[in-house]
Amino acid sequence: MPEFAGRELTFAGAIREALAEEMRRDSRVCILGEDVAEAGTPFKVLSGLVEEFGSERVVDTPISEAGFTGLAVGAAMTGLRPVVDIMFGDFITLTMDQMVNQAAKVHYMSGGKWKVPMVLRTTLGASRRSGAQHSQSLHAWFSHIPGLKVVLPSTPYDAKGLLKSAIRDENPVVFFEDKMMYKLKGPVPVEEYTIPLGVADIKRQGDDITIVATSSMVQVALASAEMLDKIGVSAEVIDPRTTWPLDERTLIESAKKTSRAIVVDEGYARYGVTAEIASVIAEGAFHYLDAPVKRIGAMHVPIPFSPPLEDATVPSDRSIFEVASALCGRS
Amino acid sequence: MTLTAGRTKAGPDVAVEKWLRMYRRMLTIRLFEEQVTDLYTRAIMPGLAHLYTGEEAVAVGVCEALRPDDYITSTHRGHGHCLAKGASPDRMFAELLGKEAGYCRGKGGSMHIADPSTGNLGANAIVAGSVGIATGAAFSAKRLGNGRVAVCFFGEGALGQGVLYEVMNLAQLFKLPVMYVCENNLYTEYTPYTETTAGDIPARAVAFGIRAETVDGQDVRAVHATAFELVERARKGNGPAFLLCNTYRYGGHHVGDISRDYYRSKEEEKKWMEERDPLKILSGWMAAQNMADAALFDGIESEIKEEIKTAVEFAVSAPYPRPGEVDEDVYA
């Protein structure tokens, strides 16, 4: 990530600024969702937007995720660029037909004639003590579907640049925000910029092991890299930033360089993002690897409420450190 | 006269040409579907198709009330809607056969014909799958102020899907120019609709404050008159409408559903075909009004038969897509 003197924004502030800039730039961009207008969402990510753009463009909807997501698909096909807000990532289950059978397939089924330039913003991530239906990380579901793009920013800088690209994209894009990161601060330049979808970012250079991490797991992986540094292991941390399109080359090149790789993601490891990325690395860097590619994801349980139980389900800097040091023969 | 030309401003008070145009369109659908059956029986068409035969007056009566730039969404039983909105039989047959010249370059097939040039947002193989899309098109029309109306066709089977009620609520809250057209052909696949549908159908829309009307879906004049009024009402900004059209599916759920005794009788089918046929009802009325005679209808029939024959020949001889096209158009 480039260095910037001066301004810092929170993750939520970066998202709000991306939306505001795109709405000023393009009158077709509108926001639809539950409590997105005056309430600015329960996380206050959208505060102030209805005051600037009005309730015609920042539209409060009933609690009808399937209905307003479906409406957004049709609106995107016919001249608008809707950004749908699904309050909790757990609620994407209610949008699945609209996203998987409609949004993802319209362009292909019509032989390339209709397009669906929409964004679905939602959250992921546990550890808010919210229980099993407000804590899941289900981004793998959408990553599985041809026709969708899936974005997982890990910093305020990335969130802003990636969201602007998502809004300008001609395809349906699903944008996952870890709700634990909304207050995270980071440098964001005042000047206009975008980040292309499908380009990984090396968050930390290293030589001994590659840690591929997504969303808030990037911050956790960076913390574990500092711990590894203290025992003489140099970790490279790579954030793919989008699970599709996936920057396979950057992941493979890093693994070739370090000969070891761990993939960390807050979704379930089984049949999940870690499985796919580990497979990409195993196939692409096979002859360079000194150890099997390891995966760390959420435990295969519904997210429990009780704090010590919930904390046990999520990858931590300690768990990454332990797997990495073992992989490097240090334990 | 071509099948797609000559559209005039719609109105309940229409001239002979207009009824003839609707007759031609209904007959085009009827003869199109006959050929689909033939292509299926002769194993020329891959997959299956769900025929619109018997329901022609609904699509034609409604679409005659629309402008060329108005939107429709359609269903798995969608050939009639596509043709009524102005699609050409030749490119439709090509799509049904999976050919490059098809409306979707062979990627959609019978259940997914879409055509921006006629405002067709696409046929949809998920029951109630397009209700969100149609409502969204109406949302755009209102926001962009382009005066367009969206019509959402669906069968009574879609009444079982919750998303329909979500979008009707949204449409009424936002006063969107959308008309939900429920084609009750009496059978939800292989089950009489009375076994799947509780209570009163239009009352479901009325509960949202949506204007709801019920018409005889076999009488194209009745369909058209009510559809025109509701469409113009929506166009003027007075909100969504729900139009229940009582109709009948002459054939099975799809072309392969030929043994239907376990869910309905041959006598029932015969009664509808003889007494409630939309083509006979319109031609009978026109003859009684001295607007047309048998010779005119015969002439129209041979003309359309010829067009359909040419269209089938075009599709059969058209090339398939290149295999390399398989991963094109996944992303725009």
Chai-1 contact restraints between the chains, C-beta under 6 A:
chainA,res_idxA,chainB,res_idxB,connection_type,confidence,min_distance_angstrom,max_distance_angstrom,comment,restraint_id
A,P62,B,N169,contact,1.0,0.0,6.0,A-B,restraint_1
A,S64,B,E166,contact,1.0,0.0,6.0,A-B,restraint_2
A,A66,B,V163,contact,1.0,0.0,6.0,A-B,restraint_3
A,A66,B,E166,contact,1.0,0.0,6.0,A-B,restraint_4
A,G67,B,V163,contact,1.0,0.0,6.0,A-B,restraint_5
A,G67,B,E166,contact,1.0,0.0,6.0,A-B,restraint_6
A,G67,B,V167,contact,1.0,0.0,6.0,A-B,restraint_7
A,G67,B,L170,contact,1.0,0.0,6.0,A-B,restraint_8
A,G70,B,G132,contact,1.0,0.0,6.0,A-B,restraint_9
A,L71,B,G132,contact,1.0,0.0,6.0,A-B,restraint_10
A,L71,B,T135,contact,1.0,0.0,6.0,A-B,restraint_11
A,L71,B,G136,contact,1.0,0.0,6.0,A-B,restraint_12
A,L71,B,F139,contact,1.0,0.0,6.0,A-B,restraint_13
A,L71,B,L170,contact,1.0,0.0,6.0,A-B,restraint_14
A,V73,B,G132,contact,1.0,0.0,6.0,A-B,restraint_15
A,V73,B,I133,contact,1.0,0.0,6.0,A-B,restraint_16
A,V73,B,G136,contact,1.0,0.0,6.0,A-B,restraint_17
A,G74,B,G132,contact,1.0,0.0,6.0,A-B,restraint_18
A,G74,B,I133,contact,1.0,0.0,6.0,A-B,restraint_19
A,G74,B,G136,contact,1.0,0.0,6.0,A-B,restraint_20
A,G74,B,A137,contact,1.0,0.0,6.0,A-B,restraint_21
A,A75,B,G136,contact,1.0,0.0,6.0,A-B,restraint_22
A,A75,B,F139,contact,1.0,0.0,6.0,A-B,restraint_23
A,A75,B,S140,contact,1.0,0.0,6.0,A-B,restraint_24
A,T78,B,A137,contact,1.0,0.0,6.0,A-B,restraint_25
A,T78,B,S140,contact,1.0,0.0,6.0,A-B,restraint_26
A,G79,B,S140,contact,1.0,0.0,6.0,A-B,restraint_27
A,G79,B,L144,contact,1.0,0.0,6.0,A-B,restraint_28
A,L80,B,S140,contact,1.0,0.0,6.0,A-B,restraint_29
A,Q98,B,G132,contact,1.0,0.0,6.0,A-B,restraint_30
A,N101,B,I126,contact,1.0,0.0,6.0,A-B,restraint_31
A,H107,B,D329,contact,1.0,0.0,6.0,A-B,restraint_32
A,H107,B,A332,contact,1.0,0.0,6.0,A-B,restraint_33
A,Y108,B,K107,contact,1.0,0.0,6.0,A-B,restraint_34
A,Y108,B,D329,contact,1.0,0.0,6.0,A-B,restraint_35
A,Y108,B,V330,contact,1.0,0.0,6.0,A-B,restraint_36
A,M109,B,G108,contact,1.0,0.0,6.0,A-B,restraint_37
A,M109,B,H112,contact,1.0,0.0,6.0,A-B,restraint_38
A,S110,B,C104,contact,1.0,0.0,6.0,A-B,restraint_39
A,S110,B,A114,contact,1.0,0.0,6.0,A-B,restraint_40
A,G111,B,C104,contact,1.0,0.0,6.0,A-B,restraint_41
A,G111,B,R105,contact,1.0,0.0,6.0,A-B,restraint_42
A,G111,B,K107,contact,1.0,0.0,6.0,A-B,restraint_43
A,G112,B,D329,contact,1.0,0.0,6.0,A-B,restraint_44
A,K113,B,P116,contact,1.0,0.0,6.0,A-B,restraint_45
A,W114,B,A114,contact,1.0,0.0,6.0,A-B,restraint_46
A,K115,B,A332,contact,1.0,0.0,6.0,A-B,restraint_47
A,P146,B,V330,contact,1.0,0.0,6.0,A-B,restraint_48
A,G147,B,V330,contact,1.0,0.0,6.0,A-B,restraint_49
A,E170,B,A332,contact,1.0,0.0,6.0,A-B,restraint_50
A,N171,B,Y331,contact,1.0,0.0,6.0,A-B,restraint_51
A,N171,B,A332,contact,1.0,0.0,6.0,A-B,restraint_52
